[in-house]
């Protein structure tokens, strides 16, 4: 009986382990076109239901409408929610699902200058409400529904360019000024803590800074997160189970993707991707292990990209480089698989990327390592 030399087995073992340990090789991406009817797919927002099926809100610039699409498991169903303009509209849609899986969408209606909110129950007709109509209000809206089913929205008031926050109480919307500094409230991103208190990251345009504000139960507390040059656009905020704050954003001066993390009372800042002209449309989520994951657009190369923290380093992946990615939004399912909605600016289509993450160390062990071992074993007779 011939045996395989121990040295060859060790080399093969290390080769397989080395490959399978590199997370950059582990994600398999599938790209779908969701809606290609005219110039559509802008200002996307994605959320998953309890079955892990995606629901997407977005803007159709051909018909100037807010649209809604969801995956049934076999096909995409699409429908118009509301007409919001007569020319190009910055709808800034934001979608959330309630505990029954019903969709709720906040958005800006440029035809009236109002912040609106649409909801639907049990597959019936959409109900549209006006949240705020005091002048021109409602850009950069960010919507969440708390554990009691109450909707909360952060947004910008374009009259004085201030940051506002609204929630529905007893069937009525209550709006308040959060930061009255002129030229602030851009790229607002809302998160709720365990007590359903709102936290908001945003860009202060006059100072060119990344800002963060939260409600402590009695007052709003604001702080500057990053003031190094012109930084803080395209903010995206998440809160982990320990109450720590995570923010993804763009460093405009260096055209780079940045990440800020507040643990206890201290902020740590780092650059994630410094390729030329990247970090647009940042969307950050935390997985079940509280690890940050980020979808974003590389405008310099027209790519949709994805970054995630692997221990102490960031792993960067290209998701789609076939068009001109815009308006990315990220959601993660319970298995850690990645769901991204975005617009292909070269075609005007709404697209969806699904990234499957196998169990750690299994993908290439099966796909590559077993192949190598089988080739070796076939050359030897036992």
Helices and strands as residue ranges (DSSP letters): H 6-20, G 23-25, E 27-35, E 42-48, E 54-60, E 65-71, E 76-83, E 94-97, E 103-109, E 114-119, E 127-132, E 137-145, E 151-157, E 162-169, E 172-179, E 186-192, E 198-204, E 209-215, E 220-226, E 231-239, E 245-251, E 256-263, E 266-273, E 278-286, E 292-298, E 303-310, E 313-320, E 325-332, E 338-344, E 349-357, H 363-364, I 365-369, H 370-378
